[in-house]
């Protein structure tokens, strides 16, 4: 059974609703996704139901075969879609209002995978609310550190 989920960009200008059937997500390590997100990989949820854009994203042609929705105000990457071909498209895991249900199920674009970044469980962990420089900047702005 599909669940209706919502999401959008960081500034809130672009919003969407979509029916999601599965908790499965995937990492795409291809160079196109690395460049599109500025990260070492992009985390996506493949959706087979139509996305209802409550406020329209901007789109750019990221290659001759694909295009990507994003917010031109804040820069948030929102997904990936083939220009031609299969139905459905992919939404970035982080753009969902509650991404906690999703679990990585597969690696795609593995030819460009950065192995050193895969298993980081033994690295020290710092929380924003206990990092003095982060707390200082938020307090100077008269705000609390967001989650």
C-alpha positions as CSV (number, residue, x, y, z in Angstrom):
1,X,0.0,0.0,0.0
2,X,1.3,3.4,-0.9
3,X,1.8,6.2,1.6
4,X,1.4,9.8,0.7
5,X,4.5,11.7,1.6
6,X,5.5,15.3,1.2
7,X,8.8,17.2,0.7
8,X,10.4,20.2,-0.8
9,X,13.4,22.4,-0.9
10,X,15.3,24.0,2.0
11,X,13.7,27.5,1.6
12,X,10.2,26.1,1.1
13,X,9.5,27.6,-2.3
14,X,9.2,24.2,-4.0
15,X,6.9,21.6,-2.5
16,X,5.6,18.2,-3.6
17,X,3.4,15.3,-2.6
18,X,3.9,11.7,-3.9
19,X,2.7,8.2,-3.2
20,X,5.6,6.0,-2.0
21,X,5.3,2.2,-2.2
22,X,8.6,1.1,-0.7
23,X,11.1,2.0,2.0
24,X,13.9,1.2,-0.5
25,X,16.3,4.0,-1.5
26,X,19.6,3.9,-3.4
27,X,22.9,5.6,-3.6
28,X,24.0,6.8,-7.0
29,X,27.7,7.4,-7.2
30,X,27.9,8.4,-10.9
31,X,29.9,11.5,-11.8
32,X,26.7,13.2,-13.0
33,X,25.1,12.8,-9.6
34,X,28.2,13.8,-7.8
35,X,28.4,17.0,-9.8
36,X,24.7,17.7,-9.5
37,X,24.6,17.5,-5.7
38,X,28.2,18.5,-4.9
39,X,28.5,15.3,-2.8
40,X,30.2,12.0,-3.1
41,X,26.9,10.4,-4.1
42,X,23.2,11.2,-4.3
43,X,20.6,9.4,-2.2
44,X,17.4,8.8,-4.2
45,X,14.0,7.2,-3.8
46,X,12.5,5.9,-7.0
47,X,8.8,6.8,-7.3
48,X,6.5,5.2,-9.7
49,X,3.5,7.3,-9.0
50,X,3.1,10.8,-10.4
51,X,4.6,13.6,-8.3
52,X,2.2,16.4,-7.5
53,X,4.2,19.6,-7.5
54,X,2.4,21.9,-5.1
55,X,4.8,24.7,-6.4
56,X,6.8,24.0,-9.5
57,X,10.5,23.3,-9.4
58,X,13.0,24.6,-12.0
59,X,14.5,22.0,-14.3
60,X,17.9,21.8,-15.9
61,X,19.2,19.4,-18.5
62,X,22.0,17.6,-16.7
63,X,22.9,15.4,-19.7
64,X,21.5,14.7,-23.2
65,X,19.3,11.9,-21.6
66,X,18.2,13.3,-18.2
67,X,17.0,16.4,-16.5
68,X,16.7,17.4,-12.8
69,X,14.2,19.4,-10.7
70,X,15.7,21.9,-8.3
71,X,14.9,25.2,-6.5
72,X,16.5,28.2,-8.2
73,X,16.1,30.3,-5.0
74,X,18.0,28.0,-2.5
75,X,19.7,25.6,-4.9
76,X,18.3,22.4,-3.4
77,X,18.6,19.4,-5.8
78,X,15.2,17.6,-5.7
79,X,15.6,14.6,-8.1
80,X,16.3,13.0,-11.4
81,X,14.2,12.0,-14.4
82,X,15.0,10.5,-17.8
83,X,13.9,12.8,-20.6
84,X,12.4,9.8,-22.5
85,X,11.6,6.3,-21.4
86,X,10.3,4.8,-18.3
87,X,7.6,6.3,-16.1
88,X,8.3,7.7,-12.7
89,X,11.3,9.5,-11.5
90,X,13.6,9.7,-8.5
91,X,13.4,12.2,-5.6
92,X,16.3,13.0,-3.3
93,X,16.0,11.3,0.1
94,X,16.9,14.5,1.9
95,X,14.1,16.5,0.3
96,X,11.4,14.5,2.0
97,X,9.9,16.1,5.1
98,X,10.5,12.8,6.9
99,X,13.2,10.8,5.2
100,X,13.6,8.4,8.2
101,X,11.7,5.5,6.7
102,X,14.0,5.0,3.8
103,X,16.9,2.5,3.8
104,X,19.6,2.1,1.2
105,X,19.0,-1.0,-0.9
106,X,21.5,-0.7,-3.7
107,X,24.5,1.2,-5.1
108,X,24.2,2.6,-8.6
109,X,26.9,4.3,-10.7
110,X,29.4,2.2,-8.8
111,X,32.2,2.9,-11.3
112,X,32.7,6.3,-9.6
113,X,32.2,5.1,-6.0
114,X,34.6,6.6,-3.4
115,X,35.1,3.5,-1.2
116,X,36.7,5.5,1.7
117,X,33.4,7.3,2.3
118,X,31.2,4.1,2.6
119,X,31.9,2.9,6.1
120,X,32.2,5.8,8.5
121,X,30.7,4.2,11.6
122,X,33.9,4.5,13.6
123,X,34.5,8.2,13.0
124,X,33.8,10.6,15.9
125,X,30.4,12.1,15.9
126,X,29.7,15.8,16.7
127,X,26.2,17.2,17.2
128,X,25.3,20.7,16.0
129,X,24.0,21.7,19.5
130,X,27.3,20.7,21.1
131,X,29.6,22.3,18.5
132,X,30.6,25.8,19.9
133,X,31.1,27.5,16.6
134,X,27.7,26.4,15.3
135,X,25.9,27.3,18.5
136,X,27.6,30.8,18.5
137,X,26.5,31.7,15.0
138,X,22.9,30.7,15.6
139,X,22.8,32.5,18.9
140,X,24.3,35.6,17.3
141,X,21.4,35.5,14.9
142,X,19.0,35.3,17.8
143,X,18.0,31.7,16.9
144,X,18.2,28.2,18.3
145,X,20.3,25.6,16.5
146,X,17.9,23.7,14.2
147,X,17.7,19.9,14.0
